[in-house]
Amino acid sequence: MTPYSPAETASTETRTPDDLRLTYVLATIGFAFLIGWELSATFSPSLALLGFCDVREATALRIVSVLTLAATFAFCAWKADWAFENRNRLFAIGSLLALAAVANAFVNTAFAGIPLAVSVVSWALFGVAQGSIMMYWCVFFSLIPTRRTAVVIGLGSIGGTLLFVFANASDTQWLNLSEITLFIVGSVGLAAYLSTRIPAERILPVGAFRRTKVLTVPAALSVASQGAVYGFMAIELCSMGQEVAVIGGASGLVGTLVALLWALLGSKVDVDMAVVQRISLPVLMAGMLLFPFFDGLGRVVCGGMIIAALAHSTIVGWCTTSIDNYEFRLHPVDRFALRQTPSYLGFLAGSAVAYLAVFAYPLAGTQLDLLMVAFALVLVVAFCVYGGDDAQARKRLNELLAPPAAERALEAAGDVGADQSGPGFFRKRCELVAQRYALTPREEEVFLLLAKGRNAEHIAEQLVVSPATAKSHIYHIYRKLDISSQQHLMNIVEDYDGE
């Protein structure tokens, strides 16, 4: 069986929009369920999942689950090939473990005197389940055409945030737990069904996936610092009660709406993690520095600003990771795990700091001011070291697709004397121009369509990629050819004499 190539099946998939449309619709619903119970876990210390104990004990249990969640991602990054090959088994186990925390909440609500160790084990297993199910969803998104992936993730995130509010706004704990159970079952069931809709030939053997160093150390530190802020602020808001926790989780709706806007604008904008970092930093800084100066509603607003900015970064991260995995045929488990590990290690550290600052050694006044300033400085330093520049990462991805120089030279040599009157001469001329300007194979496909006069929207449809991805390829082609118009590109092809 030949490895799957997006270009080879583009025309086929374009002819079957109904199948893709159903996949996208179901994926939107399933991802909404995932976000709904993931947010319920994030703000669980003052919500139904941990409503059977006080906030201090609940926070400690949540920290346990974050620890095992980070450990799960670290293990998957270490054993990425094994995790991919055994993803169905891990998903099945995770599906059962995901209900551990809910079952624990039901039991503790119904019966008094349940040992704390039972809750600790339940939440440790819950963290493993959360990591395995998130991983499975990323693998799914990495194996389907990217034409609507960003829109699906954006809409699913909005729907999931609304489901989170719906499931946790009530004071009836049994009802809330039942709704969260529905979310878990829904996300698991739809992920399992959608995985059966992926053609077998599209799933590459594990050794056929490309690998690249996704995050440099500075980039990992930047991701970890944002995770730390998220962990800290989630616990801070939870310590203020159920209503504030729900408002805090719901404030992420603003960030997800912005992420959806980028997806809908498509080729009109070119948003990557560098742009997201630049957008998020001022909002995070303002929220952190203003937080100590307010009480009550003012702190809720500052916390909401921070959660909104971090939600924006998280959703765009999901989109870019999934789309790049499909476009460049990157190892989906390796890449996702490498991104999530520093994020949740940072979340773990931020949650631990919040536990100390809120419960163990309560901080107020100048002490809290200094802590917020320290967080702000960490963010600024991490961003400055990172530089907010994805250029090197993008260059490494493009290099993965470039064939060896010797192979290119051999192909070019074999083209001498080709029939210049045959119908394939135009394509051959385009290939020679692409080789001369060192275009990657994916850029070469886009170049051929541009030379035929096609626009970005048509190219996105033909290659089954997002409009933003098509626009990005066009930008890189124009830069390599040092041109500024499509007509200039067509003239280069027409005038090319092979020298």
Order of alpha helices (4+ residues) and beta strands (2+ residues): alpha-alpha-alpha-alpha-alpha-alpha-alpha-alpha-alpha-alpha-alpha-alpha-alpha-alpha-alpha-alpha-alpha-alpha-alpha-alpha-alpha-alpha-alpha
